Amino acid sequence: MHFSQRITATAAVAAALLLTASATAAGAPPAPEAGPQALCAERNLSVEVTAAPTPDVLSLRFTNHGPRACTVDRIPTVTFGDLDGAARPEPPADSAPYRVAAGASAYATVRTVLLPPTPGDVRTVPEIVVAADPAHHGKRIRATELGLPEGVRVYDPVTSLWQPAAR
């Protein structure tokens, strides 16, 4: 085979491989999302809070209305009026990403009064702020919106981690 014939044959094989790869890629399903997910944009999330039938328990839910899966911290951020700090996770856990698919919701529960304290230890606040991630501003919710006209009682509050289903 002459040099020019080898180049032509090599070019033909390369072209055939390129066409085969293009046809396969066109008919193949899209590759799954890989690697770390982006933080959920707060504008794409809705946050709902309801008072549970059990005293001093709140149910949380957020929904991802964005076009793709994203992440928030696995620990909900719940703060209480002008009190310092946020509800701590129970069981104890470190921050980590929690993935939520587009259109999916996540759920958590907050116990605002953990142990039977003395009456003087319990504080009452007129509002709480709930965020799906600590990088978000969160949603301010008045106690009256939760059906708690006297306010939200608080003493050593704890939160579950985000879960895919309500408990």
MIFI-118830 format. One record per residue: x, z, y of N, C-alpha, C, O in turn. Coordinates in pm, whole numbers. Example, Ala and Ser with C-alpha at 12.3 -4.5 7.8 and 13.67 -1.06 7.14 Angstrom:
// residues 2
+--------+--------+---------+---------+--------+----------+--------+--------+---------+--------+--------+---------+
! n_east !   n_up ! n_north ! ca_east !  ca_up ! ca_north ! c_east !   c_up ! c_north ! o_east !   o_up ! o_north !
+--------+--------+---------+---------+--------+----------+--------+--------+---------+--------+--------+---------+
!   1319 !    780 !    -569 !    1230 !    780 !     -450 !   1320 !    780 !    -330 !   1424 !    846 !    -332 !
!   1285 !    708 !    -225 !    1367 !    714 !     -106 !   1290 !    787 !       3 !   1341 !    804 !     114 !
+--------+--------+---------+---------+--------+----------+--------+--------+---------+--------+--------+---------+
This chain:
// residues 167
+--------+--------+---------+---------+--------+----------+--------+--------+---------+--------+--------+---------+
! n_east !   n_up ! n_north ! ca_east !  ca_up ! ca_north ! c_east !   c_up ! c_north ! o_east !   o_up ! o_north !
+--------+--------+---------+---------+--------+----------+--------+--------+---------+--------+--------+---------+
!     86 !      0 !    -117 !       0 !      0 !        0 !     90 !      0 !     122 !    189 !     73 !     129 !
!     53 !    -83 !     217 !     131 !    -91 !      339 !     93 !     23 !     432 !    -11 !     86 !     416 !
!    179 !     49 !     529 !     159 !    158 !      625 !     25 !    145 !     698 !    -46 !    244 !     710 !
!    -11 !     28 !     745 !    -136 !      8 !      819 !   -257 !     27 !     729 !   -361 !     74 !     774 !
!   -244 !     -9 !     601 !    -355 !     12 !      508 !   -375 !    161 !     481 !   -489 !    207 !     468 !
!   -264 !    238 !     473 !    -276 !    383 !      452 !   -346 !    450 !     570 !   -429 !    538 !     550 !
!   -314 !    410 !     691 !    -379 !    467 !      810 !   -527 !    434 !     809 !   -609 !    522 !     838 !
!   -565 !    312 !     775 !    -705 !    272 !      770 !   -779 !    350 !     662 !   -891 !    395 !     684 !
!   -719 !    368 !     547 !    -781 !    443 !      438 !   -798 !    589 !     477 !   -902 !    649 !     450 !
!   -697 !    647 !     540 !    -705 !    787 !      584 !   -814 !    804 !     689 !   -888 !    902 !     685 !
!   -823 !    710 !     781 !    -927 !    716 !      884 !  -1065 !    706 !     822 !  -1157 !    776 !     865 !
!  -1081 !    620 !     721 !   -1211 !    604 !      655 !  -1252 !    733 !     584 !  -1368 !    774 !     591 !
!  -1157 !    797 !     516 !   -1187 !    923 !      447 !  -1225 !   1031 !     549 !  -1320 !   1105 !     527 !
!  -1152 !   1040 !     659 !   -1181 !   1140 !      763 !  -1319 !   1116 !     822 !  -1394 !   1211 !     844 !
!  -1354 !    991 !     847 !   -1486 !    958 !      902 !  -1596 !    996 !     804 !  -1700 !   1049 !     845 !
!  -1575 !    969 !     676 !   -1675 !   1004 !      575 !  -1695 !   1155 !     568 !  -1809 !   1202 !     559 !
!  -1586 !   1229 !     572 !   -1597 !   1376 !      570 !  -1670 !   1427 !     693 !  -1752 !   1518 !     683 !
!  -1641 !   1369 !     807 !   -1706 !   1409 !      931 !  -1856 !   1383 !     925 !  -1935 !   1467 !     966 !
!  -1896 !   1267 !     874 !   -2038 !   1234 !      860 !  -2107 !   1327 !     762 !  -2219 !   1372 !     786 !
!  -2041 !   1358 !     650 !   -2099 !   1449 !      550 !  -2117 !   1587 !     610 !  -2221 !   1650 !     590 !
!  -2017 !   1636 !     682 !   -2025 !   1769 !      744 !  -2136 !   1773 !     847 !  -2208 !   1873 !     855 !
!  -2152 !   1666 !     927 !   -2257 !   1662 !     1029 !  -2395 !   1664 !     965 !  -2484 !   1734 !    1012 !
!  -2411 !   1586 !     857 !   -2542 !   1581 !      790 !  -2575 !   1715 !     727 !  -2690 !   1759 !     732 !
!  -2475 !   1781 !     668 !   -2497 !   1912 !      607 !  -2534 !   2014 !     713 !  -2626 !   2094 !     693 !
!  -2463 !   2014 !     825 !   -2490 !   2110 !      932 !  -2628 !   2089 !     991 !  -2696 !   2185 !    1027 !
!  -2672 !   1962 !    1003 !   -2802 !   1934 !     1062 !  -2915 !   1986 !     975 !  -3017 !   2032 !    1027 !
!  -2900 !   1980 !     841 !   -3006 !   2025 !      753 !  -2993 !   2170 !     710 !  -3084 !   2224 !     648 !
!  -2883 !   2232 !     741 !   -2859 !   2370 !      698 !  -2929 !   2467 !     791 !  -2942 !   2440 !     911 !
!  -2973 !   2582 !     738 !   -3032 !   2683 !      825 !  -2926 !   2741 !     917 !  -2807 !   2738 !     883 !
!  -2966 !   2793 !    1034 !   -2867 !   2849 !     1124 !  -2795 !   2967 !    1060 !  -2852 !   3041 !     980 !
!  -2673 !   2983 !    1096 !   -2593 !   3095 !     1044 !  -2650 !   3226 !    1095 !  -2696 !   3233 !    1209 !
!  -2648 !   3330 !    1012 !   -2698 !   3460 !     1059 !  -2611 !   3511 !    1172 !  -2493 !   3477 !    1182 !
!  -2672 !   3594 !    1259 !   -2597 !   3652 !     1369 !  -2489 !   3742 !    1311 !  -2515 !   3827 !    1225 !
!  -2369 !   3724 !    1358 !   -2258 !   3803 !     1307 !  -2195 !   3880 !    1422 !  -2215 !   3847 !    1539 !
!  -2119 !   3980 !    1387 !   -2048 !   4056 !     1488 !  -2138 !   4154 !    1560 !  -2255 !   4169 !    1525 !
!  -2085 !   4219 !    1660 !   -2162 !   4320 !     1731 !  -2275 !   4257 !    1812 !  -2259 !   4150 !    1871 !
!  -2387 !   4324 !    1815 !   -2502 !   4279 !     1894 !  -2487 !   4328 !    2038 !  -2421 !   4430 !    2063 !
!  -2546 !   4256 !    2129 !   -2544 !   4295 !     2269 !  -2637 !   4414 !    2292 !  -2733 !   4435 !    2218 !
!  -2607 !   4491 !    2394 !   -2694 !   4602 !     2435 !  -2827 !   4543 !    2480 !  -2830 !   4443 !    2552 !
!  -2937 !   4605 !    2438 !   -3069 !   4559 !     2480 !  -3080 !   4570 !    2632 !  -3043 !   4672 !    2691 !
!  -3132 !   4466 !    2694 !   -3159 !   4471 !     2838 !  -3282 !   4558 !    2859 !  -3384 !   4539 !    2793 !
!  -3272 !   4652 !    2950 !   -3384 !   4745 !     2971 !  -3512 !   4671 !    3008 !  -3621 !   4714 !    2971 !
!  -3500 !   4560 !    3081 !   -3619 !   4483 !     3121 !  -3693 !   4424 !    3000 !  -3810 !   4389 !    3012 !
!  -3626 !   4413 !    2884 !   -3689 !   4358 !     2764 !  -3750 !   4465 !    2675 !  -3802 !   4433 !    2568 !
!  -3743 !   4591 !    2716 !   -3794 !   4699 !     2633 !  -3916 !   4764 !    2696 !  -3925 !   4778 !    2819 !
!  -4009 !   4804 !    2613 !   -4117 !   4891 !     2659 !  -4098 !   5026 !    2590 !  -4058 !   5032 !    2474 !
!  -4126 !   5132 !    2662 !   -4112 !   5267 !     2608 !  -4247 !   5336 !    2617 !  -4312 !   5335 !    2722 !
!  -4289 !   5397 !    2507 !   -4415 !   5471 !     2503 !  -4389 !   5612 !    2453 !  -4308 !   5633 !    2362 !
!  -4457 !   5708 !    2512 !   -4446 !   5848 !     2471 !  -4586 !   5903 !    2457 !  -4671 !   5881 !    2543 !
!  -4611 !   5975 !    2348 !   -4740 !   6042 !     2329 !  -4713 !   6184 !    2284 !  -4614 !   6213 !    2218 !
!  -4803 !   6273 !    2320 !   -4795 !   6410 !     2272 !  -4854 !   6411 !    2132 !  -4966 !   6363 !    2110 !
!  -4779 !   6465 !    2037 !   -4827 !   6474 !     1899 !  -4930 !   6586 !    1889 !  -4936 !   6673 !    1976 !
!  -5012 !   6585 !    1784 !   -5109 !   6694 !     1766 !  -5042 !   6830 !    1750 !  -5101 !   6934 !    1780 !
!  -4917 !   6829 !    1701 !   -4842 !   6954 !     1686 !  -4793 !   6999 !    1824 !  -4740 !   6918 !    1899 !
!  -4810 !   7125 !    1859 !   -4764 !   7170 !     1991 !  -4613 !   7148 !    2009 !  -4534 !   7163 !    1916 !
!  -4575 !   7111 !    2131 !   -4434 !   7096 !     2170 !  -4362 !   6984 !    2095 !  -4241 !   6991 !    2075 !
!  -4436 !   6882 !    2053 !   -4376 !   6767 !     1987 !  -4423 !   6640 !    2058 !  -4542 !   6623 !    2086 !
!  -4327 !   6551 !    2086 !   -4357 !   6423 !     2149 !  -4315 !   6310 !    2054 !  -4212 !   6320 !    1988 !
!  -4394 !   6206 !    2049 !   -4360 !   6088 !     1969 !  -4313 !   5979 !    2064 !  -4377 !   5951 !    2165 !
!  -4200 !   5917 !    2030 !   -4141 !   5811 !     2112 !  -4146 !   5679 !    2038 !  -4136 !   5675 !    1915 !
!  -4161 !   5572 !    2113 !   -4155 !   5438 !     2055 !  -4101 !   5343 !    2161 !  -4143 !   5347 !    2276 !
!  -4009 !   5258 !    2121 !   -3970 !   5149 !     2209 !  -3981 !   5019 !    2132 !  -3963 !   5016 !    2010 !
!  -4011 !   4912 !    2204 !   -4026 !   4780 !     2144 !  -3934 !   4682 !    2216 !  -3926 !   4681 !    2339 !
!  -3866 !   4600 !    2138 !   -3778 !   4496 !     2191 !  -3861 !   4370 !    2213 !  -3898 !   4302 !    2117 !
!  -3889 !   4338 !    2338 !   -3964 !   4216 !     2371 !  -3870 !   4100 !    2403 !  -3916 !   3994 !    2445 !
!  -3741 !   4120 !    2383 !   -3643 !   4015 !     2411 !  -3645 !   3906 !    2305 !  -3711 !   3921 !    2202 !
!  -3573 !   3797 !    2330 !   -3575 !   3682 !     2238 !  -3486 !   3698 !    2115 !  -3494 !   3616 !    2024 !
!  -3402 !   3802 !    2110 !   -3314 !   3818 !     1994 !  -3288 !   3966 !    1969 !  -3321 !   4052 !    2050 !
!  -3229 !   3992 !    1855 !   -3193 !   4130 !     1819 !  -3091 !   4182 !    1920 !  -3014 !   4106 !    1978 !
!  -3093 !   4313 !    1939 !   -2999 !   4378 !     2029 !  -2983 !   4522 !    1983 !  -3044 !   4564 !    1885 !
!  -2900 !   4598 !    2053 !   -2877 !   4736 !     2012 !  -2902 !   4834 !    2126 !  -2893 !   4799 !    2244 !
!  -2933 !   4955 !    2088 !   -2937 !   5071 !     2178 !  -2858 !   5180 !    2106 !  -2817 !   5161 !    1992 !
!  -2836 !   5291 !    2172 !   -2772 !   5403 !     2104 !  -2872 !   5460 !    2005 !  -2992 !   5463 !    2032 !
!  -2825 !   5505 !    1891 !   -2917 !   5556 !     1788 !  -2981 !   5688 !    1826 !  -3076 !   5732 !    1761 !
!  -2930 !   5752 !    1933 !   -2987 !   5878 !     1981 !  -3071 !   5851 !    2105 !  -3017 !   5805 !    2206 !
!  -3201 !   5876 !    2102 !   -3283 !   5859 !     2222 !  -3232 !   5950 !    2334 !  -3181 !   6059 !    2308 !
!  -3247 !   5905 !    2457 !   -3211 !   5987 !     2572 !  -3338 !   6041 !    2633 !  -3419 !   5965 !    2687 !
!  -3356 !   6173 !    2625 !   -3476 !   6237 !     2678 !  -3430 !   6352 !    2766 !  -3364 !   6445 !    2720 !
!  -3467 !   6345 !    2895 !   -3434 !   6452 !     2988 !  -3563 !   6514 !    3040 !  -3670 !   6452 !    3034 !
!  -3553 !   6634 !    3091 !   -3670 !   6714 !     3125 !  -3665 !   6761 !    3270 !  -3589 !   6851 !    3304 !
!  -3747 !   6698 !    3354 !   -3756 !   6738 !     3494 !  -3620 !   6757 !    3558 !  -3533 !   6671 !    3548 !
!  -3604 !   6872 !    3624 !   -3477 !   6900 !     3692 !  -3383 !   6986 !    3607 !  -3286 !   7041 !    3659 !
!  -3412 !   6999 !    3478 !   -3325 !   7077 !     3390 !  -3200 !   6996 !    3354 !  -3205 !   6873 !    3346 !
!  -3091 !   7065 !    3332 !   -2966 !   6998 !     3294 !  -2971 !   6955 !    3148 !  -3032 !   7022 !    3064 !
!  -2906 !   6842 !    3118 !   -2889 !   6800 !     2980 !  -3006 !   6721 !    2926 !  -3109 !   6701 !    2991 !
!  -2987 !   6677 !    2803 !   -3088 !   6598 !     2732 !  -3113 !   6661 !    2596 !  -3036 !   6747 !    2551 !
!  -3220 !   6618 !    2531 !   -3248 !   6666 !     2395 !  -3130 !   6628 !    2307 !  -3077 !   6517 !    2316 !
!  -3089 !   6720 !    2222 !   -2975 !   6694 !     2134 !  -3027 !   6642 !    2000 !  -3138 !   6675 !    1958 !
!  -2946 !   6560 !    1932 !   -2992 !   6505 !     1805 !  -2994 !   6610 !    1694 !  -2906 !   6696 !    1685 !
!  -3096 !   6600 !    1612 !   -3109 !   6688 !     1494 !  -3148 !   6600 !    1377 !  -3258 !   6545 !    1379 !
!  -3066 !   6585 !    1275 !   -2940 !   6654 !     1254 !  -2834 !   6604 !    1352 !  -2845 !   6495 !    1407 !
!  -2730 !   6687 !    1373 !   -2625 !   6648 !     1467 !  -2567 !   6511 !    1430 !  -2543 !   6482 !    1312 !
!  -2545 !   6428 !    1530 !   -2494 !   6292 !     1507 !  -2417 !   6245 !    1630 !  -2443 !   6290 !    1742 !
!  -2324 !   6156 !    1607 !   -2250 !   6093 !     1715 !  -2322 !   5966 !    1758 !  -2402 !   5910 !    1683 !
!  -2293 !   5924 !    1878 !   -2348 !   5798 !     1927 !  -2301 !   5684 !    1838 !  -2188 !   5685 !    1788 !
!  -2388 !   5586 !    1819 !   -2356 !   5466 !     1742 !  -2464 !   5364 !    1773 !  -2574 !   5402 !    1813 !
!  -2434 !   5236 !    1756 !   -2536 !   5134 !     1784 !  -2651 !   5140 !    1683 !  -2630 !   5167 !    1564 !
!  -2770 !   5116 !    1732 !   -2888 !   5103 !     1648 !  -2946 !   4965 !    1677 !  -2984 !   4937 !    1791 !
!  -2953 !   4879 !    1577 !   -2999 !   4742 !     1594 !  -3150 !   4735 !    1580 !  -3210 !   4795 !    1491 !
!  -3211 !   4660 !    1672 !   -3355 !   4637 !     1664 !  -3379 !   4487 !    1681 !  -3329 !   4425 !    1775 !
!  -3454 !   4432 !    1589 !   -3483 !   4288 !     1590 !  -3577 !   4253 !    1705 !  -3646 !   4339 !    1759 !
!  -3579 !   4127 !    1741 !   -3672 !   4079 !     1843 !  -3814 !   4106 !    1796 !  -3849 !   4074 !    1682 !
!  -3896 !   4165 !    1881 !   -4035 !   4194 !     1848 !  -4055 !   4322 !    1769 !  -4169 !   4361 !    1744 !
!  -3948 !   4387 !    1728 !   -3959 !   4509 !     1647 !  -3962 !   4634 !    1736 !  -3925 !   4630 !    1853 !
!  -4006 !   4743 !    1676 !   -4011 !   4872 !     1744 !  -3925 !   4974 !    1671 !  -3892 !   4955 !    1554 !
!  -3889 !   5079 !    1741 !   -3817 !   5193 !     1682 !  -3889 !   5320 !    1726 !  -3953 !   5323 !    1831 !
!  -3878 !   5424 !    1645 !   -3955 !   5545 !     1666 !  -3865 !   5668 !    1656 !  -3765 !   5668 !    1584 !
!  -3902 !   5772 !    1730 !   -3831 !   5899 !     1723 !  -3930 !   6010 !    1758 !  -4038 !   5985 !    1812 !
!  -3892 !   6131 !    1725 !   -3973 !   6249 !     1755 !  -3888 !   6349 !    1830 !  -3771 !   6370 !    1797 !
!  -3947 !   6411 !    1932 !   -3878 !   6514 !     2010 !  -3955 !   6644 !    1996 !  -4076 !   6649 !    2021 !
!  -3885 !   6748 !    1957 !   -3943 !   6883 !     1958 !  -3889 !   6949 !    2083 !  -3769 !   6970 !    2096 !
!  -3978 !   6983 !    2176 !   -3934 !   7036 !     2305 !  -3905 !   7185 !    2301 !  -3828 !   7235 !    2383 !
!  -3965 !   7255 !    2208 !   -3936 !   7398 !     2187 !  -3896 !   7413 !    2041 !  -3979 !   7399 !    1952 !
!  -3767 !   7441 !    2018 !   -3717 !   7442 !     1881 !  -3748 !   7571 !    1806 !  -3812 !   7568 !    1701 !
!  -3705 !   7680 !    1859 !   -3722 !   7809 !     1791 !  -3822 !   7894 !    1867 !  -3843 !   7872 !    1986 !
!  -3883 !   7990 !    1802 !   -3974 !   8078 !     1876 !  -3894 !   8163 !    1975 !  -3836 !   8265 !    1938 !
!  -3892 !   8122 !    2101 !   -3818 !   8199 !     2201 !  -3904 !   8310 !    2259 !  -4024 !   8319 !    2232 !
!  -3842 !   8393 !    2338 !   -3922 !   8489 !     2414 !  -3992 !   8410 !    2525 !  -3937 !   8310 !    2572 !
!  -4108 !   8452 !    2567 !   -4182 !   8374 !     2668 !  -4101 !   8345 !    2795 !  -4120 !   8240 !    2857 !
!  -4012 !   8434 !    2834 !   -3932 !   8413 !     2954 !  -3829 !   8302 !    2940 !  -3779 !   8252 !    3040 !
!  -3796 !   8263 !    2816 !   -3697 !   8158 !     2794 !  -3753 !   8018 !    2809 !  -3678 !   7924 !    2838 !
!  -3882 !   8001 !    2791 !   -3943 !   7869 !     2795 !  -3959 !   7826 !    2941 !  -4010 !   7901 !    3024 !
!  -3914 !   7703 !    2970 !   -3933 !   7644 !     3102 !  -4044 !   7541 !    3091 !  -4067 !   7486 !    2983 !
!  -4111 !   7515 !    3199 !   -4215 !   7412 !     3202 !  -4178 !   7311 !    3310 !  -4149 !   7348 !    3424 !
!  -4179 !   7183 !    3273 !   -4143 !   7077 !     3367 !  -4260 !   6982 !    3386 !  -4340 !   6961 !    3295 !
!  -4272 !   6923 !    3505 !   -4384 !   6834 !     3532 !  -4365 !   6692 !    3480 !  -4460 !   6613 !    3478 !
!  -4241 !   6658 !    3438 !   -4217 !   6522 !     3391 !  -4094 !   6516 !    3301 !  -4010 !   6606 !    3301 !
!  -4087 !   6406 !    3225 !   -3969 !   6378 !     3144 !  -3926 !   6235 !    3173 !  -4003 !   6156 !    3228 !
!  -3803 !   6203 !    3135 !   -3755 !   6066 !     3143 !  -3705 !   6029 !    3004 !  -3626 !   6102 !    2943 !
!  -3751 !   5914 !    2954 !   -3714 !   5868 !     2820 !  -3648 !   5731 !    2833 !  -3701 !   5640 !    2896 !
!  -3531 !   5718 !    2771 !   -3461 !   5590 !     2768 !  -3420 !   5558 !    2625 !  -3384 !   5648 !    2548 !
!  -3427 !   5431 !    2590 !   -3385 !   5388 !     2457 !  -3233 !   5396 !    2442 !  -3182 !   5404 !    2330 !
!  -3161 !   5394 !    2555 !   -3015 !   5399 !     2554 !  -2969 !   5474 !    2680 !  -3032 !   5462 !    2785 !
!  -2860 !   5551 !    2672 !   -2815 !   5626 !     2790 !  -2770 !   5537 !    2905 !  -2760 !   5585 !    3018 !
!  -2743 !   5409 !    2881 !   -2705 !   5318 !     2989 !  -2828 !   5273 !    3070 !  -2812 !   5212 !    3176 !
!  -2947 !   5302 !    3023 !   -3071 !   5262 !     3091 !  -3118 !   5373 !    3186 !  -3083 !   5490 !    3169 !
!  -3197 !   5333 !    3285 !   -3256 !   5431 !     3377 !  -3366 !   5512 !    3308 !  -3384 !   5630 !    3337 !
!  -3439 !   5449 !    3220 !   -3545 !   5516 !     3147 !  -3679 !   5510 !    3218 !  -3690 !   5463 !    3331 !
!  -3778 !   5558 !    3149 !   -3915 !   5559 !     3201 !  -3954 !   5704 !    3232 !  -3943 !   5792 !    3147 !
!  -3999 !   5725 !    3355 !   -4043 !   5858 !     3399 !  -4189 !   5875 !    3359 !  -4273 !   5791 !    3390 !
!  -4219 !   5985 !    3290 !   -4354 !   6010 !     3241 !  -4397 !   6149 !    3286 !  -4331 !   6249 !    3258 !
!  -4507 !   6153 !    3354 !   -4561 !   6280 !     3402 !  -4631 !   6353 !    3286 !  -4690 !   6289 !    3199 !
!  -4622 !   6483 !    3286 !   -4685 !   6564 !     3181 !  -4835 !   6538 !    3174 !  -4894 !   6538 !    3065 !
!  -4897 !   6517 !    3289 !   -5042 !   6491 !     3289 !  -5075 !   6362 !    3215 !  -5183 !   6351 !    3156 !
!  -4984 !   6263 !    3217 !   -5005 !   6138 !     3142 !  -5003 !   6163 !    2992 !  -5058 !   6085 !    2914 !
!  -4940 !   6271 !    2951 !   -4932 !   6308 !     2809 !  -5045 !   6401 !    2768 !  -5051 !   6446 !    2654 !
!  -5134 !   6430 !    2862 !   -5243 !   6523 !     2834 !  -5195 !   6668 !    2836 !  -5255 !   6754 !    2772 !
!  -5088 !   6693 !    2911 !   -5033 !   6829 !     2922 !  -5039 !   6872 !    3069 !  -4938 !   6870 !    3139 !
!  -5159 !   6912 !    3116 !   -5175 !   6944 !     3258 !  -5090 !   7063 !    3306 !  -5060 !   7073 !    3425 !
!  -5053 !   7150 !    3216 !   -4970 !   7266 !     3252 !  -4822 !   7229 !    3257 !  -4741 !   7308 !    3307 !
!  -4786 !   7111 !    3206 !   -4647 !   7067 !     3203 !  -4593 !   7063 !    3061 !  -4659 !   7108 !    2967 !
!  -4472 !   7010 !    3047 !   -4405 !   7003 !     2917 !  -4322 !   7130 !    2902 !  -4236 !   7159 !    2985 !
!  -4349 !   7205 !    2795 !   -4272 !   7327 !     2767 !  -4138 !   7287 !    2707 !  -4131 !   7199 !    2622 !
!  -4028 !   7354 !    2752 !   -3895 !   7316 !     2706 !  -3813 !   7441 !    2674 !  -3804 !   7534 !    2754 !
!  -3752 !   7440 !    2554 !   -3654 !   7540 !     2515 !  -3573 !   7482 !    2401 !  -3625 !   7463 !    2291 !
!  -3446 !   7452 !    2424 !   -3355 !   7398 !     2325 !  -3414 !   7272 !    2258 !  -3432 !   7272 !    2136 !
!  -3445 !   7167 !    2335 !   -3510 !   7048 !     2277 !  -3418 !   6968 !    2186 !  -3298 !   6958 !    2210 !
!  -3477 !   6913 !    2080 !   -3404 !   6829 !     1985 !  -3480 !   6698 !    1964 !  -3602 !   6692 !    1982 !
!  -3406 !   6595 !    1926 !   -3466 !   6465 !     1897 !  -3416 !   6412 !    1764 !  -3303 !   6439 !    1724 !
!  -3502 !   6338 !    1696 !   -3457 !   6265 !     1578 !  -3382 !   6142 !    1627 !  -3383 !   6112 !    1746 !
!  -3319 !   6071 !    1536 !   -3257 !   5943 !     1568 !  -3367 !   5837 !    1566 !  -3474 !   5859 !    1509 !
!  -3339 !   5722 !    1627 !   -3434 !   5612 !     1618 !  -3452 !   5572 !    1472 !  -3355 !   5568 !    1396 !
!  -3574 !   5543 !    1432 !   -3608 !   5504 !     1296 !  -3692 !   5376 !    1300 !  -3756 !   5349 !    1401 !
!  -3693 !   5297 !    1193 !   -3772 !   5174 !     1193 !  -3922 !   5195 !    1176 !  -4000 !   5102 !    1198 !
!  -3963 !   5315 !    1138 !   -4106 !   5342 !     1119 !  -4139 !   5480 !    1173 !  -4053 !   5569 !    1175 !
!  -4263 !   5498 !    1216 !   -4308 !   5629 !     1265 !  -4321 !   5723 !    1146 !  -4361 !   5683 !    1037 !
!  -4287 !   5847 !    1169 !   -4300 !   5946 !     1062 !  -4438 !   6007 !    1065 !  -4468 !   6093 !     982 !
+--------+--------+---------+---------+--------+----------+--------+--------+---------+--------+--------+---------+
